Amino acid sequence: MKYIVILGDGMADKNIPELGNKTILDVAKKPHIDGLKGVLGMARTVPNELKPGSDVANLAVMGYDPLKCYTGRSPLEAVSIGINMKETDVAIRCNLVTLLDEEDPKKRTMLDYSAGEISTEEARELIEAVERELGDDEFKFYPGISYRHCLIWDNGKTGLDLTPPHDISDRVIGEYLPKNDKILSLMERSYSILKDHPVNLKRKSEGKNPANSIWLWGEGTKPNVENFEKKNGLKGAVISAVDLIKGIGISAGMESIDVEGATGTVDTNYEGKLAAAKKTLLEDGNDFLYIHLEGPDECGHHGYTEGKILAVERIDERVVGPLCEALREANEDFAMLIMPDHPTPIETKTHSSDPVPFKIYRSNNEADVAITYTEKNAKESGIFIEEGYTLLEKFINNKL
Ligand SMILES: O=C(O)[C@@H](CO)OP(=O)(O)O
């Protein structure tokens, strides 16, 4: 038996006026997901005590109680980047962002939390420049993927109340700037290093958003995630473009499979992810796979309705459909859990803590009818998992 989680990051949404008050899941054409004869339900993946980050929500979907094991987002990403954190280190997410030029730093606006989804190669040059100027015995910058990087603070502080930049798109940053002087100073000094860097001058000349500042958030200490195989008795793997999911997987002792051309956008390498999924399940002996697709979330943050619909449709057509077909052809019994981690509504361009819809399909125990996978149908099922981290155990142990 193979167990697969298809995680469409942020794909749940609210009713959208321009879609005739329907949601993305209502209008996206997803015949493969909808055609699966399975069970629908709702799950609360973000406990009331925590903020609706992908860190908290994905830990919960992977079966970990975030209230017990969550130590911050960046430390999980640091694991994927290959940073060996000391107990006294604090990891902080370092975005490359685009701020609107203003003399007074407080008056700048957060134009793009992703600096035009800058390429990893360009970003590496910029982070290396930042490290040369701002790195010292206390602070060290490590390049990651695209706009997502990491700062390690020796003997650093946590509880800094830093703001994720994707929560303040198009807003003046003044009131969201860090209260901690050291962190604030790093951010402000990065602007003068990056503003006229050749990489950015070239980007501007090509009409792209320059990565003219760093933005620090998501701090935390070394993570402590229970081994997945020990906990669930299944050897598992994760496939994702982003360091957060890779880092959770690696921290849990799972294999993290790198796929060339996996970008975390709607234009990711779906075929590459599919091929890796088939190989890991059918050839490499893994029984559990967490395949994460970031496209719907990115489109949600950018308020890009058509892109978000397309992202869901591509997951359906290029991952769910062919993966089910390959498992059937191989005569492999499988169970599939399809869900987002959290909603990323187009209207607010950021995450919400609302419960999310899920669908569970079992090839050896099909339901009588195939119910369309939408928020409304999932709510009407009457199945509600209040402690979302318990869903995975129910999925694996055939309790739903
Ligand atoms: O990685 C990030 O910076 C954010 C925004 O894309 O991701 P998520 O929305 O999944 O938390």
The ligand as an SDF file (V2000), in Angstrom:
LIG
                    3D

 11 10  0  0  0  0  0  0  0  0999 V2000
    8.0960   31.1590    1.1020 O   0  0  0  0  0  0  0  0  0  0  0  0
    7.5340   32.2190    1.3000 C   0  0  0  0  0  0  0  0  0  0  0  0
    8.1420   33.2830    1.4480 O   0  0  0  0  0  0  0  0  0  0  0  0
    6.0400   32.2700    1.3960 C   0  0  0  0  0  0  0  0  0  0  0  0
    5.4530   33.1430    0.3170 C   0  0  0  0  0  0  0  0  0  0  0  0
    5.5790   32.5260   -0.9110 O   0  0  0  0  0  0  0  0  0  0  0  0
    5.5700   30.9620    1.2960 O   0  0  0  0  0  0  0  0  0  0  0  0
    4.2210   30.4880    1.9680 P   0  0  0  0  0  0  0  0  0  0  0  0
    3.1410   31.3700    1.4780 O   0  0  0  0  0  0  0  0  0  0  0  0
    4.0210   29.0740    1.5160 O   0  0  0  0  0  0  0  0  0  0  0  0
    4.4020   30.6200    3.4270 O   0  0  0  0  0  0  0  0  0  0  0  0
  1  2  2  0
  2  3  1  0
  2  4  1  0
  4  5  1  0
  4  7  1  0
  5  6  1  0
  7  8  1  0
  8  9  2  0
  8 10  1  0
  8 11  1  0
M  END
$$$$
